[in-house]
Amino acid sequence: MDALQKYEQDGSGDVKKLVNRNGYRIRAGDYRAIFKVESGEVIVLDAGPRGGIY
């Protein structure tokens, strides 16, 4: 996902902290990725279409 690369480079994007789960979500069109940041690296935990990712 280009959105994740952009977030990792400059911290921009449609990112929100998750409420009932550790990590963050980023939106890229109709897709979402759940990720965490460790030591400055973005680690993707899950990714998929909007309706099935949560």
Sequence and secondary structure as in RCSB ss.txt:
>XXXX:A:sequence
MDALQKYEQDGSGDVKKLVNRNGYRIRAGDYRAIFKVESGEVIVLDAGPRGGIY
>XXXX:A:secstr
 HHHHHHHHHS SSEEE SSSSSEEEEETTEEEEEEEETTEEEEEEEEEGGG  
